[in-house]
Amino acid sequence: MFSTENLSALYSIIGVIPFPLYFISLIICWKNTNCRYLFLILIFVETVDTLTLKMAFNWGRYFYLWGIGMCLLFIVPILGRRLLAQSLQTRFSFFQSVLKDYHFSKQEGGLLFLYVLTGFVFFLTFVEFVLFEGAIIGDYFFKKYLFSPILIMIFFVECFLVMSIASRFRGHSLTISETS
């Protein structure tokens, strides 16, 4: 089921899905400033991810450290979204409405959990590589059998959460707190 050929094809598909998914979600919930702000941040971070991925593949085991860094890059803007809006509210009226409507949703909490879980998976894989190179363990068990399936499952749950945020606020300018 999870052969290398199947996973390569699946990874190719997964590699192109986030941008259209984020853009579609952005369009669906455009009237909600909070969701618009969230998806614009996710699109920016996904752009950084896409632009640095090929370079990171050449880093060998340090690719997994890059993966941890990318997870942090997804986590920090979501957690710091309100602080960024506070610092920019005097310059842009958009951020004033974001602050007025700001509420941390359950789906955002789910996304944060997935990003932390993904970072943990990358960390375990990096540790496994270090232990293997130090001749402490004899095989890349986690990398061979668990890494890819776990990331694929996380990806599909992330897609579901993103679409649930978009569908929950489609065409509405309601704040998240009004609908919770």
Phi and psi restraints in degrees (value plus and minus 20) as a CYANA .aco file:
   2 PHE   PHI    -126.7   -86.7
   2 PHE   PSI      28.7    68.7
   3 SER   PHI     -90.8   -50.8
   3 SER   PSI     142.2   182.2
   4 THR   PHI     -79.4   -39.4
   4 THR   PSI     -61.2   -21.2
   5 GLU   PHI     -84.9   -44.9
   5 GLU   PSI     -63.8   -23.8
   6 ASN   PHI     -84.3   -44.3
   6 ASN   PSI     -61.5   -21.5
   7 LEU   PHI     -88.6   -48.6
   7 LEU   PSI     -56.2   -16.2
   8 SER   PHI     -82.1   -42.1
   8 SER   PSI     -64.1   -24.1
   9 ALA   PHI     -85.1   -45.1
   9 ALA   PSI     -62.0   -22.0
  10 LEU   PHI     -85.3   -45.3
  10 LEU   PSI     -61.7   -21.7
  11 TYR   PHI     -83.5   -43.5
  11 TYR   PSI     -55.4   -15.4
  12 SER   PHI     -82.9   -42.9
  12 SER   PSI     -61.8   -21.8
  13 ILE   PHI     -88.2   -48.2
  13 ILE   PSI     -65.6   -25.6
  14 ILE   PHI     -81.5   -41.5
  14 ILE   PSI     -53.9   -13.9
  15 GLY   PHI     -84.0   -44.0
  15 GLY   PSI     -45.5    -5.5
  16 VAL   PHI    -123.3   -83.3
  16 VAL   PSI     -28.6    11.4
  17 ILE   PHI     -93.2   -53.2
  17 ILE   PSI     -59.7   -19.7
  18 PRO   PHI     -76.7   -36.7
  18 PRO   PSI     -64.9   -24.9
  19 PHE   PHI     -79.4   -39.4
  19 PHE   PSI     -74.3   -34.3
  20 PRO   PHI     -80.0   -40.0
  20 PRO   PSI     -57.7   -17.7
  21 LEU   PHI     -83.0   -43.0
  21 LEU   PSI     -66.4   -26.4
  22 TYR   PHI     -85.9   -45.9
  22 TYR   PSI     -61.0   -21.0
  23 PHE   PHI     -86.3   -46.3
  23 PHE   PSI     -62.9   -22.9
  24 ILE   PHI     -82.1   -42.1
  24 ILE   PSI     -63.7   -23.7
  25 SER   PHI     -83.3   -43.3
  25 SER   PSI     -59.3   -19.3
  26 LEU   PHI     -81.5   -41.5
  26 LEU   PSI     -64.1   -24.1
  27 ILE   PHI     -86.2   -46.2
  27 ILE   PSI     -62.0   -22.0
  28 ILE   PHI     -81.1   -41.1
  28 ILE   PSI     -61.9   -21.9
  29 CYS   PHI    -131.2   -91.2
  29 CYS   PSI      10.8    50.8
  30 TRP   PHI     -75.9   -35.9
  30 TRP   PSI     -56.0   -16.0
  31 LYS   PHI     -89.7   -49.7
  31 LYS   PSI     -40.6    -0.6
  32 ASN   PHI    -110.3   -70.3
  32 ASN   PSI      91.4   131.4
  33 THR   PHI     -83.4   -43.4
  33 THR   PSI     -54.5   -14.5
  34 ASN   PHI     -84.0   -44.0
  34 ASN   PSI     -66.6   -26.6
  35 CYS   PHI     -88.2   -48.2
  35 CYS   PSI     -60.1   -20.1
  36 ARG   PHI     -78.9   -38.9
  36 ARG   PSI     -65.3   -25.3
  37 TYR   PHI     -81.4   -41.4
  37 TYR   PSI     -65.6   -25.6
  38 LEU   PHI     -78.9   -38.9
  38 LEU   PSI     -68.9   -28.9
  39 PHE   PHI     -90.8   -50.8
  39 PHE   PSI     -51.4   -11.4
  40 LEU   PHI     -84.8   -44.8
  40 LEU   PSI     -59.3   -19.3
  41 ILE   PHI     -85.4   -45.4
  41 ILE   PSI     -65.3   -25.3
  42 LEU   PHI     -82.1   -42.1
  42 LEU   PSI     -58.2   -18.2
  43 ILE   PHI     -84.7   -44.7
  43 ILE   PSI     -62.1   -22.1
  44 PHE   PHI     -81.3   -41.3
  44 PHE   PSI     -68.4   -28.4
  45 VAL   PHI     -85.8   -45.8
  45 VAL   PSI     -59.1   -19.1
  46 GLU   PHI     -83.5   -43.5
  46 GLU   PSI     -54.3   -14.3
  47 THR   PHI     -83.2   -43.2
  47 THR   PSI     -65.9   -25.9
  48 VAL   PHI     -80.7   -40.7
  48 VAL   PSI     -64.3   -24.3
  49 ASP   PHI     -77.2   -37.2
  49 ASP   PSI     -69.4   -29.4
  50 THR   PHI     -84.9   -44.9
  50 THR   PSI     -60.5   -20.5
  51 LEU   PHI     -90.3   -50.3
  51 LEU   PSI     -45.2    -5.2
  52 THR   PHI    -123.1   -83.1
  52 THR   PSI     -27.9    12.1
  53 LEU   PHI     -81.0   -41.0
  53 LEU   PSI     -69.9   -29.9
  54 LYS   PHI     -81.1   -41.1
  54 LYS   PSI     -59.2   -19.2
  55 MET   PHI     -83.3   -43.3
  55 MET   PSI     -63.5   -23.5
  56 ALA   PHI     -86.6   -46.6
  56 ALA   PSI     -51.2   -11.2
  57 PHE   PHI     -78.9   -38.9
  57 PHE   PSI     -48.6    -8.6
  58 ASN   PHI    -101.4   -61.4
  58 ASN   PSI     -21.8    18.2
  59 TRP   PHI    -106.9   -66.9
  59 TRP   PSI     -18.4    21.6
  60 GLY   PHI      45.1    85.1
  60 GLY   PSI    -151.0  -111.0
  61 ARG   PHI     -84.6   -44.6
  61 ARG   PSI     -42.9    -2.9
  62 TYR   PHI     -92.6   -52.6
  62 TYR   PSI     -29.2    10.8
  63 PHE   PHI     -76.1   -36.1
  63 PHE   PSI     -56.1   -16.1
  64 TYR   PHI     -91.8   -51.8
  64 TYR   PSI     -49.6    -9.6
  65 LEU   PHI     -89.1   -49.1
  65 LEU   PSI     -58.4   -18.4
  66 TRP   PHI     -79.2   -39.2
  66 TRP   PSI     -62.2   -22.2
  67 GLY   PHI     -79.9   -39.9
  67 GLY   PSI     -60.8   -20.8
  68 ILE   PHI     -83.4   -43.4
  68 ILE   PSI     -63.3   -23.3
  69 GLY   PHI     -81.0   -41.0
  69 GLY   PSI     -60.0   -20.0
  70 MET   PHI     -86.4   -46.4
  70 MET   PSI     -57.7   -17.7
  71 CYS   PHI     -81.8   -41.8
  71 CYS   PSI     -62.3   -22.3
  72 LEU   PHI     -83.1   -43.1
  72 LEU   PSI     -56.9   -16.9
  73 LEU   PHI     -86.1   -46.1
  73 LEU   PSI     -47.9    -7.9
  74 PHE   PHI    -100.1   -60.1
  74 PHE   PSI     -55.5   -15.5
  75 ILE   PHI     -92.8   -52.8
  75 ILE   PSI     -69.8   -29.8
  76 VAL   PHI     -79.4   -39.4
  76 VAL   PSI     -67.3   -27.3
  77 PRO   PHI     -84.9   -44.9
  77 PRO   PSI     -52.1   -12.1
  78 ILE   PHI     -89.4   -49.4
  78 ILE   PSI     -63.9   -23.9
  79 LEU   PHI     -91.1   -51.1
  79 LEU   PSI     -53.8   -13.8
  80 GLY   PHI    -114.9   -74.9
  80 GLY   PSI     -11.2    28.8
  81 ARG   PHI     -76.8   -36.8
  81 ARG   PSI     -64.2   -24.2
  82 ARG   PHI     -86.7   -46.7
  82 ARG   PSI     -62.5   -22.5
  83 LEU   PHI     -83.8   -43.8
  83 LEU   PSI     -59.9   -19.9
  84 LEU   PHI     -83.9   -43.9
  84 LEU   PSI     -62.4   -22.4
  85 ALA   PHI     -83.6   -43.6
  85 ALA   PSI     -58.4   -18.4
  86 GLN   PHI     -82.8   -42.8
  86 GLN   PSI     -61.7   -21.7
  87 SER   PHI     -92.9   -52.9
  87 SER   PSI     -43.2    -3.2
  88 LEU   PHI    -122.3   -82.3
  88 LEU   PSI     -22.6    17.4
  89 GLN   PHI     -84.7   -44.7
  89 GLN   PSI     -48.3    -8.3
  90 THR   PHI     -96.3   -56.3
  90 THR   PSI     -40.1    -0.1
  91 ARG   PHI    -116.9   -76.9
  91 ARG   PSI     -50.6   -10.6
  92 PHE   PHI    -153.4  -113.4
  92 PHE   PSI     108.4   148.4
  93 SER   PHI     -87.3   -47.3
  93 SER   PSI     -45.6    -5.6
  94 PHE   PHI     -75.5   -35.5
  94 PHE   PSI     -62.4   -22.4
  95 PHE   PHI     -92.3   -52.3
  95 PHE   PSI     -44.7    -4.7
  96 GLN   PHI     -84.9   -44.9
  96 GLN   PSI     -63.6   -23.6
  97 SER   PHI     -90.8   -50.8
  97 SER   PSI     -51.8   -11.8
  98 VAL   PHI     -82.7   -42.7
  98 VAL   PSI     -66.0   -26.0
  99 LEU   PHI     -83.8   -43.8
  99 LEU   PSI     -59.5   -19.5
 100 LYS   PHI     -83.5   -43.5
 100 LYS   PSI     -59.2   -19.2
 101 ASP   PHI    -115.0   -75.0
 101 ASP   PSI     -20.4    19.6
 102 TYR   PHI     -85.1   -45.1
 102 TYR   PSI     113.5   153.5
 103 HIS   PHI    -177.9  -137.9
 103 HIS   PSI     114.4   154.4
 104 PHE   PHI    -101.2   -61.2
 104 PHE   PSI      96.3   136.3
 105 SER   PHI    -107.6   -67.6
 105 SER   PSI     143.8   183.8
 106 LYS   PHI     -82.6   -42.6
 106 LYS   PSI     -56.5   -16.5
 107 GLN   PHI     -86.1   -46.1
 107 GLN   PSI     -57.4   -17.4
 108 GLU   PHI     -84.0   -44.0
 108 GLU   PSI     -59.1   -19.1
 109 GLY   PHI     -81.3   -41.3
 109 GLY   PSI     -59.3   -19.3
 110 GLY   PHI     -83.6   -43.6
 110 GLY   PSI     -62.0   -22.0
 111 LEU   PHI     -82.3   -42.3
 111 LEU   PSI     -63.7   -23.7
 112 LEU   PHI     -80.8   -40.8
 112 LEU   PSI     -63.0   -23.0
 113 PHE   PHI     -78.2   -38.2
 113 PHE   PSI     -64.5   -24.5
 114 LEU   PHI     -84.4   -44.4
 114 LEU   PSI     -59.3   -19.3
 115 TYR   PHI     -87.2   -47.2
 115 TYR   PSI     -59.2   -19.2
 116 VAL   PHI     -85.7   -45.7
 116 VAL   PSI     -64.0   -24.0
 117 LEU   PHI     -80.9   -40.9
 117 LEU   PSI     -62.6   -22.6
 118 THR   PHI     -82.8   -42.8
 118 THR   PSI     -63.5   -23.5
 119 GLY   PHI     -80.3   -40.3
 119 GLY   PSI     -59.3   -19.3
 120 PHE   PHI     -84.9   -44.9
 120 PHE   PSI     -59.9   -19.9
 121 VAL   PHI     -83.5   -43.5
 121 VAL   PSI     -63.7   -23.7
 122 PHE   PHI     -82.7   -42.7
 122 PHE   PSI     -60.8   -20.8
 123 PHE   PHI     -82.9   -42.9
 123 PHE   PSI     -66.5   -26.5
 124 LEU   PHI     -80.0   -40.0
 124 LEU   PSI     -59.8   -19.8
 125 THR   PHI     -87.5   -47.5
 125 THR   PSI     -60.3   -20.3
 126 PHE   PHI     -82.8   -42.8
 126 PHE   PSI     -65.2   -25.2
 127 VAL   PHI     -81.0   -41.0
 127 VAL   PSI     -60.6   -20.6
 128 GLU   PHI     -80.5   -40.5
 128 GLU   PSI     -62.7   -22.7
 129 PHE   PHI     -81.9   -41.9
 129 PHE   PSI     -64.1   -24.1
 130 VAL   PHI     -83.2   -43.2
 130 VAL   PSI     -63.1   -23.1
 131 LEU   PHI     -85.6   -45.6
 131 LEU   PSI     -57.7   -17.7
 132 PHE   PHI     -86.6   -46.6
 132 PHE   PSI     -65.0   -25.0
 133 GLU   PHI     -86.2   -46.2
 133 GLU   PSI     -47.3    -7.3
 134 GLY   PHI    -105.8   -65.8
 134 GLY   PSI     -12.6    27.4
 135 ALA   PHI      39.8    79.8
 135 ALA   PSI       8.4    48.4
 136 ILE   PHI    -106.4   -66.4
 136 ILE   PSI     -54.7   -14.7
 137 ILE   PHI    -141.8  -101.8
 137 ILE   PSI     139.5   179.5
 138 GLY   PHI    -123.2   -83.2
 138 GLY   PSI     -22.9    17.1
 139 ASP   PHI    -174.9  -134.9
 139 ASP   PSI     138.6   178.6
 140 TYR   PHI    -112.8   -72.8
 140 TYR   PSI      41.8    81.8
 141 PHE   PHI     -79.1   -39.1
 141 PHE   PSI     -71.0   -31.0
 142 PHE   PHI     -81.3   -41.3
 142 PHE   PSI     -65.7   -25.7
 143 LYS   PHI     -83.4   -43.4
 143 LYS   PSI     -63.9   -23.9
 144 LYS   PHI     -88.5   -48.5
 144 LYS   PSI     -63.3   -23.3
 145 TYR   PHI    -132.5   -92.5
 145 TYR   PSI     -40.7    -0.7
 146 LEU   PHI    -137.4   -97.4
 146 LEU   PSI     -53.6   -13.6
 147 PHE   PHI     -73.8   -33.8
 147 PHE   PSI     -78.7   -38.7
 148 SER   PHI     -84.6   -44.6
 148 SER   PSI     -68.2   -28.2
 149 PRO   PHI     -80.4   -40.4
 149 PRO   PSI     -58.6   -18.6
 150 ILE   PHI     -84.3   -44.3
 150 ILE   PSI     -66.0   -26.0
 151 LEU   PHI     -84.0   -44.0
 151 LEU   PSI     -56.3   -16.3
 152 ILE   PHI     -85.2   -45.2
 152 ILE   PSI     -64.3   -24.3
 153 MET   PHI     -83.3   -43.3
 153 MET   PSI     -62.2   -22.2
 154 ILE   PHI     -80.6   -40.6
 154 ILE   PSI     -61.7   -21.7
 155 PHE   PHI     -80.1   -40.1
 155 PHE   PSI     -65.8   -25.8
 156 PHE   PHI     -87.4   -47.4
 156 PHE   PSI     -55.7   -15.7
 157 VAL   PHI     -86.8   -46.8
 157 VAL   PSI     -59.1   -19.1
 158 GLU   PHI     -80.8   -40.8
 158 GLU   PSI     -64.9   -24.9
 159 CYS   PHI     -78.0   -38.0
 159 CYS   PSI     -63.7   -23.7
 160 PHE   PHI     -81.2   -41.2
 160 PHE   PSI     -64.9   -24.9
 161 LEU   PHI     -84.2   -44.2
 161 LEU   PSI     -62.7   -22.7
 162 VAL   PHI     -81.4   -41.4
 162 VAL   PSI     -66.2   -26.2
 163 MET   PHI     -88.3   -48.3
 163 MET   PSI     -50.9   -10.9
 164 SER   PHI     -90.0   -50.0
 164 SER   PSI     -55.9   -15.9
 165 ILE   PHI     -82.9   -42.9
 165 ILE   PSI     -67.9   -27.9
 166 ALA   PHI     -83.4   -43.4
 166 ALA   PSI     -64.4   -24.4
 167 SER   PHI     -91.4   -51.4
 167 SER   PSI     -50.3   -10.3
 168 ARG   PHI     -86.1   -46.1
 168 ARG   PSI     -52.9   -12.9
 169 PHE   PHI    -135.5   -95.5
 169 PHE   PSI       0.3    40.3
 170 ARG   PHI     -82.8   -42.8
 170 ARG   PSI     105.5   145.5
 171 GLY   PHI      45.4    85.4
 171 GLY   PSI     -10.0    30.0
 172 HIS   PHI    -132.7   -92.7
 172 HIS   PSI     122.2   162.2
 173 SER   PHI    -120.4   -80.4
 173 SER   PSI      -3.1    36.9
 174 LEU   PHI     -86.6   -46.6
 174 LEU   PSI     128.7   168.7
 175 THR   PHI     -99.6   -59.6
 175 THR   PSI     139.6   179.6
 176 ILE   PHI     -83.7   -43.7
 176 ILE   PSI     -57.9   -17.9
 177 SER   PHI     -86.5   -46.5
 177 SER   PSI     -46.5    -6.5
 178 GLU   PHI     -92.6   -52.6
 178 GLU   PSI     -41.7    -1.7
 179 THR   PHI    -127.9   -87.9
 179 THR   PSI     -24.4    15.6
